[in-house]
Amino acid sequence: MTLDRIAPALFVLLWSTGWIVAKYASPHADPLTFLSLRFAIAAALFAAITIASRAAWPRTRAGWIHGVASGVFLHGLYLGGVWWAISQGVPASVSGLIAALQPLLTAVAAPFIVGERLSGQQKLGVVLGFAGLAVAILPRILALDPAMMQVALVPLLVNIVAMASVTSGTLYQKRHLQEGDLRAIAALQYVGGFAVVMPLALLFEPMRVDWNLEFALAMGWSVLGLSLVSIMLLLYLIRRGQVSRAASLTYLVPPAVAIESWFLFGEALTVLMVVGTLIVVAGVWLTNRKTRVIV
């Protein structure tokens, strides 16, 4: 299918802009407040799409619970943790590196949770992906001020928990939500995300929002580009392929963020970043390459 071929690259391109939006939106709204509004709008949008297209909602109580619960992991804990950590000073490069550990956790956990087994080729791809990511980003991490890293210890831990959460959410999705309409599932997932970030925003933030053009642009792209299109692509990839293959695409996100930051914000794009990106691409290709089984 044509969508099967372009979906991975399109997902990486769209998903990588999440870090750009977080940086762009941070001066105009508190992170959890921004996400609360984003999730509420996205939930309403997907609900409207589900009703207008006459798509089927889950037929069982368990289906509704699984939909909301997966959103707690995939949206609420993951994005809430990442956006809060970045707002508290965690560098985007470090956050990207932590997020890229997800395929390793997924590959280790998938055999025990969803019964998937990685081939030798896929294992090599996972290792290559992590090695390329290290080449691309590790020099920037080592250049950070140690005092800055010490101050950011709690946000770093929150970022790590967020990474573990999206890994859990991906595996949960694969195990419990293999059936059902993706539009209805997405609506329930954003309800789950909202149920996490809204109470936290009320507790820990003044809920600051600057109602200006920059905020509107950031929210518009977050809802349409990220919450609508990219999430539908992710759910499609999880359902169509192995969960470890879908997760391996996150290897390409940090290099993509670096290129976008260079283009939009003038951040340096080093030789090591380019070399690391090439290694990452090779690793992702190996992990996603389909092999014929000889019986």
C-alpha positions as CSV (number, residue, x, y, z in Angstrom):
1,M,0.0,0.0,0.0
2,T,1.2,3.5,-0.7
3,L,0.3,4.7,2.8
4,D,2.5,1.9,4.2
5,R,5.5,3.3,2.3
6,I,5.1,7.0,3.2
7,A,3.6,6.8,6.7
8,P,6.9,6.2,8.5
9,A,8.7,9.2,6.9
10,L,5.6,11.4,7.3
11,F,5.2,10.5,10.9
12,V,8.8,11.3,11.7
13,L,8.6,14.7,10.0
14,L,5.4,15.6,11.8
15,W,6.3,14.2,15.2
16,S,9.7,15.9,15.2
17,T,8.0,19.3,15.1
18,G,6.6,18.6,18.6
19,W,9.9,19.8,20.1
20,I,9.8,22.9,17.8
21,V,6.3,23.7,18.9
22,A,7.3,23.3,22.6
23,K,10.1,25.8,22.2
24,Y,7.9,28.2,20.2
25,A,4.9,28.0,22.5
26,S,6.8,28.2,25.9
27,P,6.9,32.0,26.1
28,H,3.2,32.2,25.5
29,A,1.6,29.6,27.8
30,D,2.5,27.3,30.7
31,P,3.2,23.8,29.4
32,L,0.6,21.8,31.2
33,T,-2.0,24.5,30.6
34,F,-1.2,24.5,26.9
35,L,-1.5,20.7,26.7
36,S,-4.8,20.8,28.6
37,L,-6.3,23.0,26.0
38,R,-4.7,21.0,23.2
39,F,-6.0,17.7,24.5
40,A,-9.5,19.1,25.1
41,I,-9.7,20.5,21.5
42,A,-8.3,17.3,20.0
43,A,-10.7,15.1,22.0
44,A,-13.7,17.2,20.8
45,L,-12.4,17.1,17.2
46,F,-12.0,13.4,17.1
47,A,-15.3,12.9,18.8
48,A,-17.0,15.0,16.1
49,I,-15.1,13.1,13.3
50,T,-16.2,9.8,14.8
51,I,-19.9,10.9,15.0
52,A,-19.9,12.6,11.6
53,S,-18.4,9.6,9.9
54,R,-20.6,7.2,11.9
55,A,-17.6,5.3,13.1
56,A,-18.2,2.7,15.8
57,W,-17.4,3.5,19.4
58,P,-16.2,0.6,21.6
59,R,-19.0,-1.9,22.2
60,T,-17.8,-2.9,25.7
61,R,-17.0,-1.1,28.9
62,A,-13.5,-2.6,28.7
63,G,-13.0,-1.0,25.3
64,W,-13.8,2.4,26.7
65,I,-11.5,1.9,29.7
66,H,-8.6,0.7,27.5
67,G,-9.0,3.7,25.2
68,V,-8.8,6.2,28.0
69,A,-6.0,4.3,29.9
70,S,-3.8,4.2,26.8
71,G,-4.2,7.9,26.5
72,V,-3.0,8.4,30.1
73,F,0.3,6.8,29.1
74,L,0.7,8.0,25.5
75,H,-0.4,11.6,26.0
76,G,-0.9,12.6,29.6
77,L,2.2,11.2,31.3
78,Y,4.5,11.3,28.2
79,L,3.8,14.7,26.7
80,G,3.1,16.2,30.1
81,G,6.4,15.0,31.5
82,V,8.4,16.0,28.4
83,W,6.9,19.5,28.1
84,W,7.2,20.2,31.8
85,A,10.9,19.0,31.9
86,I,11.8,21.2,28.9
87,S,10.1,24.2,30.6
88,Q,12.2,23.5,33.7
89,G,15.5,23.6,31.8
90,V,16.2,20.2,30.4
91,P,18.0,20.8,27.0
92,A,16.1,19.6,24.0
93,S,19.1,17.5,23.0
94,V,19.0,15.6,26.3
95,S,15.3,15.2,26.2
96,G,15.6,13.9,22.6
97,L,18.2,11.4,23.7
98,I,16.0,10.2,26.6
99,A,13.0,9.8,24.3
100,A,15.2,7.8,21.8
101,L,15.8,5.2,24.5
102,Q,12.2,4.1,23.9
103,P,13.0,1.5,21.2
104,L,15.4,-0.3,23.5
105,L,12.9,-0.6,26.2
106,T,10.2,-1.6,23.7
107,A,12.4,-4.2,22.2
108,V,13.3,-5.7,25.6
109,A,9.7,-5.7,26.9
110,A,7.8,-6.7,23.7
111,P,8.7,-10.4,23.9
112,F,7.3,-10.7,27.4
113,I,4.2,-8.5,26.9
114,V,3.0,-8.9,23.4
115,G,5.0,-12.0,22.3
116,E,7.0,-10.3,19.6
117,R,10.5,-11.6,18.8
118,L,13.2,-9.5,17.2
119,S,15.4,-11.1,14.5
120,G,19.1,-10.8,14.5
121,Q,18.9,-8.1,11.8
122,Q,16.4,-6.1,13.9
123,K,18.6,-6.4,17.0
124,L,21.5,-5.0,14.9
125,G,19.3,-2.2,13.7
126,V,18.4,-1.3,17.3
127,V,22.0,-1.2,18.3
128,L,23.0,0.9,15.2
129,G,20.2,3.3,15.9
130,F,21.3,3.9,19.4
131,A,25.0,4.2,18.4
132,G,24.1,6.8,15.7
133,L,22.1,8.7,18.2
134,A,25.0,8.8,20.6
135,V,27.4,10.0,17.9
136,A,24.9,12.8,16.9
137,I,24.0,14.0,20.4
138,L,26.5,12.9,23.0
139,P,29.1,15.6,22.3
140,R,26.4,18.3,23.0
141,I,25.5,16.6,26.3
142,L,29.1,16.4,27.4
143,A,29.5,20.1,26.7
144,L,26.7,21.0,29.2
145,D,27.6,22.8,32.4
146,P,27.7,20.2,35.2
147,A,25.9,22.7,37.5
148,M,23.1,23.0,35.0
149,M,22.7,19.2,34.9
150,Q,22.6,19.1,38.7
151,V,19.8,21.7,38.9
152,A,17.9,19.8,36.3
153,L,18.0,16.4,38.1
154,V,14.3,16.3,39.0
155,P,13.2,17.4,35.5
156,L,15.5,14.8,34.0
157,L,13.9,12.1,36.2
158,V,10.5,13.3,35.1
159,N,11.6,13.1,31.5
160,I,12.8,9.5,32.0
161,V,9.5,8.5,33.6
162,A,7.8,10.1,30.6
163,M,9.9,8.0,28.2
164,A,9.0,4.9,30.1
165,S,5.3,5.9,30.0
166,V,5.2,6.2,26.2
167,T,6.9,2.8,26.0
168,S,4.2,1.3,28.3
169,G,1.5,3.1,26.3
170,T,2.7,1.7,23.0
171,L,2.8,-1.9,24.4
172,Y,-0.6,-1.4,26.0
173,Q,-2.0,-0.2,22.7
174,K,-0.7,-3.2,20.9
175,R,-2.1,-5.7,23.5
176,H,-5.5,-4.2,24.2
177,L,-6.5,-2.0,21.2
178,Q,-5.9,-4.1,18.1
179,E,-9.6,-3.8,17.2
180,G,-11.9,-0.9,17.1
181,D,-12.1,2.3,15.0
182,L,-9.0,4.4,15.3
183,R,-11.0,7.7,15.3
184,A,-13.0,6.7,18.4
185,I,-9.9,5.3,20.1
186,A,-8.0,8.6,19.5
187,A,-10.9,10.6,21.0
188,L,-10.8,8.4,24.2
189,Q,-7.0,8.7,24.4
190,Y,-7.1,12.5,24.4
191,V,-9.7,12.3,27.2
192,G,-7.2,10.2,29.1
193,G,-4.4,12.7,28.4
194,F,-6.6,15.6,29.5
195,A,-7.5,13.8,32.7
196,V,-3.8,13.7,33.7
197,V,-2.6,17.2,32.7
198,M,-5.6,19.4,33.6
199,P,-5.5,18.6,37.4
200,L,-1.7,19.0,37.4
201,A,-2.0,22.4,35.7
202,L,-4.6,23.5,38.3
203,L,-2.3,22.4,41.1
204,F,1.1,23.6,39.9
205,E,0.7,26.4,37.3
206,P,-0.9,29.8,37.3
207,M,-2.4,28.7,33.9
208,R,-0.8,31.6,32.0
209,V,-1.9,32.0,28.4
210,D,-1.1,34.8,26.1
211,W,-4.0,35.0,23.6
212,N,-2.0,36.2,20.7
213,L,-1.1,35.1,17.1
214,E,1.9,33.1,18.2
215,F,-0.2,31.1,20.7
216,A,-2.9,30.5,18.1
217,L,-0.4,29.2,15.5
218,A,1.3,26.9,18.0
219,M,-2.1,25.5,19.2
220,G,-3.3,25.1,15.6
221,W,-0.3,23.1,14.5
222,S,-0.3,21.1,17.8
223,V,-3.9,20.1,17.3
224,L,-4.0,19.5,13.5
225,G,-0.4,18.5,12.7
226,L,0.5,16.6,15.8
227,S,-2.7,15.6,17.7
228,L,-4.7,14.8,14.5
229,V,-2.5,13.7,11.6
230,S,0.6,12.3,13.4
231,I,-1.2,10.4,16.1
232,M,-3.4,8.7,13.5
233,L,-0.3,7.8,11.6
234,L,1.3,6.4,14.8
235,L,-1.8,4.3,15.6
236,Y,-1.9,3.1,12.0
237,L,1.8,2.0,12.2
238,I,1.3,0.2,15.5
239,R,-1.7,-1.7,14.2
240,R,-0.1,-2.5,10.8
241,G,3.4,-3.6,12.0
242,Q,5.4,-4.9,14.8
243,V,5.4,-2.6,17.9
244,S,9.2,-2.6,18.0
245,R,9.4,-1.5,14.3
246,A,7.0,1.4,15.0
247,A,9.0,2.4,18.1
248,S,12.3,2.3,16.2
249,L,11.1,5.3,14.2
250,T,11.8,7.6,17.2
251,Y,15.5,7.2,16.4
252,L,15.0,9.6,13.5
253,V,13.2,12.2,15.5
254,P,16.2,13.9,17.3
255,P,18.2,14.3,14.1
256,A,15.1,15.7,12.4
257,V,14.7,18.2,15.3
258,A,18.3,19.2,14.9
259,I,17.8,20.0,11.2
260,E,14.6,21.9,11.8
261,S,16.2,23.9,14.7
262,W,19.1,24.8,12.4
263,F,16.7,25.9,9.7
264,L,14.3,27.8,11.9
265,F,16.4,29.0,14.9
266,G,19.9,29.0,13.5
267,E,21.2,26.3,15.8
268,A,24.6,24.7,14.9
269,L,24.4,21.5,12.7
270,T,27.8,19.7,13.3
271,V,29.6,17.1,11.2
272,L,28.9,14.6,14.0
273,M,25.2,15.3,13.8
274,V,25.2,14.5,10.1
275,V,27.3,11.3,10.5
276,G,25.1,10.2,13.4
277,T,22.0,10.8,11.3
278,L,23.3,8.5,8.5
279,I,24.0,5.7,11.1
280,V,20.5,6.2,12.6
281,V,18.9,5.9,9.1
282,A,20.8,2.6,8.5
283,G,19.6,1.3,11.9
284,V,16.0,2.2,11.3
285,W,16.1,0.6,7.8
286,L,17.4,-2.7,9.3
287,T,14.8,-2.7,12.1
288,N,12.0,-2.0,9.7
289,R,13.2,-4.1,6.7
290,K,10.9,-7.0,6.0
291,T,12.7,-10.4,5.6
292,R,11.2,-13.4,3.8
293,V,10.8,-16.5,6.0
294,I,11.9,-19.7,4.3
295,V,10.0,-22.8,5.5
